[in-house]
Amino acid sequence: MNSRAEKTVSKVVNKVVLQRDWVKPVSVVLGIAILTSCGGSDDPPSVDPEVLNASTQALKDSASANIGGSLDTTLDGVADVTSGGDSTDGSFADDDNGIGQLWNDDAQNLIDTSLALGGDESNTTRDGTRITIDPDDAAVCSENAVDMSADQIEFERCKALVADMTVQLDATTETDGTLTYFFQSQPLATIGYTPTSNSMELNFGTLKSLIDADNNLNPDAGNESPLDTLSGAVRLSANLTNATEGAEAGTVALEVTQPIAIASADAATTMSLGIGKVIAFSADVASETASMELAIGALQASTDEDGSVSSMDMKGLTAIIDLDANSEQLVVRNLGIGQGPLKLALDNKDVLNLGLDTFGFRVSELGDEITFDGALNLRVLMNEVLEDNTVSDTLFSLLEITAPAGTRISEQFNGSLMVASGGPLSYSLTTTDEDGSSTNQIVVDAGQCADDVADFDTEYQLVNCQ
């Protein structure tokens, strides 16, 4: 395909998704909130009557003890399977690889401080199974609690924000419950906890209120909000089904639970993401199996730069990847991009239009053989972007590849690809540029081989199998 179009696709993705000013404040506050984070309710849920007899201190201690552990244990199990057991401590707990533990001592200290554990109990009240804490502003904002700098201005800003926060603990049993953090009386983040599961949900609408409040307290920000719109909710959950060391099993998932909408203050950048499963990992260390699942909702994003609008439109993205350390193949199921093509556009003209019917495939352990469990139907249209940053109506590349379910393709010793069974595999690439139009089209039947033409890695021809 033409290199200019490929560069334009990269440029559009970079502008729309990766290099916007709103990404940094959202990610920073999200990082803080998710370490302390389902929404609160006006009425306590049904509970075990024994909870009424439990002391307030015992319920706080139970919440502290049961939050966070299942998350890292499950992640370690996933890491152990995906690394083939090469990591002694699990990849997610290994600081050397740059990931580190998701639930660490800083997060636990912040939870304990917000629960007023070992501190002043005068700001704690209780009504049945509901415990409400007005956190100690100075304690929460101390350098030891949240790794704050020694800067007095930042310390005072933090205290002002925490002053608008309350913590609500609703115990359902002596070991289960929810811990909700409210900002200006609205739920910001909540942890649902049991000895074997945690769920952490962040409300973006309340997060915007927090960002705006912090902005108003920052003399360098000019009292201008970086975002005009921020709404929706995401949830991170972990369910541990086996905590035995060396036989861990469980699931970790990140989901959009309420549709997300984001718009910059100048309306130049917008993004929306529908309800769906961003990613989920399941692992069973004992059987050495794991899976990764995607079920991402519809995604639209756009950015206006100097009057030129770049946009992305994806109807969805699904995939399930099965990993088995004892198997000789990788299995991918339900791979698709929703009920329509993926589009990248410039000023409402498509730069990329990608269509892919949902299908599945298996790849051999050595990567030298692939079998389609569903029909492959891929269509990619890339239009040329001209020097004046407009999309050409006549210069383009069109790639189409099809193969029926059951087609098996294997790599030969000479590097060619053979349709070992099933088929036919059809390949067509049409390119129109300044020199005219050309089409490279072949059909490979069972028992036949194809290889790229010398010096042209996107053009293929039938060759002798060796």
C-alpha positions, -999 to +999 in steps of 0.1 A: +000+000+000+012+036-006+034+048+022+018+083+023-016+068+032+000+046+059+017+077+074-016+095+073-034+067+092-007+068+118-010+106+121-048+105+125-046+078+152-019+098+170-039+130+169-073+116+179-062+092+206-027+097+219-017+134+220-046+154+234-043+177+264-072+161+283-055+127+284-030+137+311-053+152+337-078+124+333-051+097+336-034+113+366-066+117+386-078+082+375-046+068+388-052+084+422-089+075+423-085+038+413-060+032+441-087+044+465-118+031+446-204+006+416-218+040+433-234+046+466-270+041+474-294+059+498-304+027+515-280+000+529-283-034+511-297-065+528-272-078+554-263-106+576-279-099+610-246-108+627-231-076+612-252-055+636-233-071+665-199-066+650-179-036+663-172-006+641-135-012+644-139-049+634-158-039+603-132-013+593-104-038+599-122-064+577-126-039+549-089-031+551-079-067+551-101-078+522-094-049+497-067-054+471-054-089+477-075-108+452-065-083+424-027-089+426-030-126+433-052-130+402-029-108+380+001-129+392-017-161+381-023-146+347+013-135+344+025-170+355+006-187+327+014-162+300+051-163+308+052-200+308+061-201+345+094-183+339+087-155+363+093-166+399+072-139+415+048-133+386+052-105+361+027-082+377+046-082+410+080-079+394+092-043+397+122-051+374+099-052+343+083-018+350+048-030+358+050-034+396+021-044+419-012-028+411-022-029+447+008-018+468+016-004+502+008+032+492-027+022+481-033+002+513-020+031+535-044+055+517-073+031+523-064+027+560-060+065+565-094+072+548-110+047+572-094+064+601-077+032+612-054+038+642-064+075+642-090+098+654-124+081+657-143+113+664-152+118+628-167+083+624-205+078+628-226+046+625-262+038+616-268+001+617-245-014+591-235+019+575-203+036+588-196+071+576-161+087+580-151+123+575-115+117+566-087+137+583-076+161+556-041+165+568-036+128+574-049+118+539-027+145+522+004+138+542+035+129+523+035+094+538-001+087+529-002+097+492+034+104+483+027+141+483+056+165+478+066+188+506+052+218+487+028+237+510+006+250+482-001+215+469-007+203+505-033+230+511-050+222+477-052+186+486-067+193+520-093+216+504-103+187+481-104+161+508-126+185+529-153+179+503-150+141+505-167+115+527-162+078+530-191+054+534-187+018+544-217-005+540-211-040+555-232-069+542-214-096+562-185-094+586-161-099+556-181-084+527-192-049+518-187-018+498-166+012+504-177+044+486-158+076+483-180+107+478-169+140+465-194+169+470-220+143+480-217+124+446-201+089+443-166+092+429-152+057+434-164+025+452-148-007+461-169-038+465-150-064+485-151-100+497-122-122+508-120-135+472-132-106+450-128-069+445-146-045+422-135-008+418-158+016+398-149+052+389-176+077+380-163+101+354-190+128+361-178+131+397-142+129+385-149+160+363-162+178+394-130+169+412-108+181+383-128+214+381-125+219+418-087+213+417-084+236+388-102+264+407-077+260+435-047+261+412-036+297+407-015+286+376-046+271+358-064+303+351-096+289+364-103+273+330-115+237+330-096+215+305-128+196+298-162+207+288-177+171+290-166+141+310-192+114+319-195+077+321-180+050+344-154+022+343-150-008+366-120-029+374-129-062+390-110-093+402-125-126+412-102-152+428-115-188+426-083-204+439-057-187+461-035-217+466+001-207+458+011-224+425-025-231+416-040-196+415-071-192+394-093-162+387-105-134+364-096-098+361-117-074+339-118-038+330-153-027+317-171+004+306-203+003+327-218+036+317-212+052+282-182+075+283-183+109+267-153+134+267-150+168+251-123+194+255-131+228+267-127+243+232-147+214+217-118+206+193-115+171+207-143+147+214-145+110+222-173+085+231-171+049+241-200+026+245-206+000+272-184-031+269-156-052+282-123-033+274-103-064+284-106-094+306-080-120+317-088-154+331-061-178+343-058-212+359-022-219+370-028-255+379-040-264+344-017-238+328-045-222+308-055-186+303-077-165+281-080-129+271-113-114+260-122-081+243-158-068+238-152-031+233-182-009+226-186+016+198-158+042+197-160+076+180-133+103+183-124+134+165-100+164+167-100+197+149-066+211+143-064+244+123-097+237+107-088+202+096-109+175+113-094+140+119-119+113+131-122+077+140-153+056+139-153+020+152-186+001+157-169-023+182-141-048+187-144-084+199-119-112+203-112-141+226-076-155+228-071-189+244-037-198+258-028-233+269+008-241+279+001-278+271-013-271+236+006-267+204-015-239+191-029-205+199-067-202+194-084-169+186-122-168+186-149-142+178-125-117+162-144-089+147-150-051+145-187-048+152-216-043+128-197-020+104-163-010+091-136+008+110-131+043+096-104+069+099-113+101+081-100+135+073-126+162+068-153+136+065-134+117+037-122+082+045-084+077+048-089+041+060-120+020+056-115-015+071-141-042+070-137-076+087-164-102+092-163-119+126-143-152+125-117-173+143-085-190+136-058-213+152-020-207+149+005-236+154+031-233+182+059-225+157+037-200+139+041-218+106+005-229+102-029-211+105-063-227+102-095-205+098-123-217+120-146-191+104-147-176+069-120-148+064-134-118+047-111-088+049-114-055+029-091-025+034-094+007+015-068+034+019-071+067+001-041+089-007-037+121+013-023+149-008+004+175+000-023+201+008-037+177+035-068+168+015-080+133+006-077+123-030-108+111-048-088+091-073-056+078-056-061+048-034-052+012-025-078-016-021-069-049-005-093-078-004-086-113+011-111-141+014-110-178+024-138-202+036-139-217+070-117-248+073-089-234+051-054-243+064-023-224+053+012-236+060+046-221+054+070-241+032+107-245+035+112-220+007+091-194+025+061-197+003+026-202+017+006-234+008-031-239+010-028-273+027-065-280+028-098-262+022-096-231+002-095-214-022-077-184-008-083-153-028-060-122-028-065-090-046-047-056-044-056-027-066-034+004-065-040+037-082-013+063-081+003+090-102+016+063-126-018+047-132-038+017-119-026-018-114-042-050-099-025-080-084-050-108-081-045-146-074-066-175-063-048-203-044-065-237-044-058-266-021-023-280-028-011-248-044+015-223-031+020-185-034+048-162-026+055-125-029+070-111-061+107-101-057+111-065-045+073-062-041+062-075-007+025-067-013+023-085-047+018-123-048+021-150-075+016-188-077+049-207-073+060-243-071+056-258-037+089-271-021 
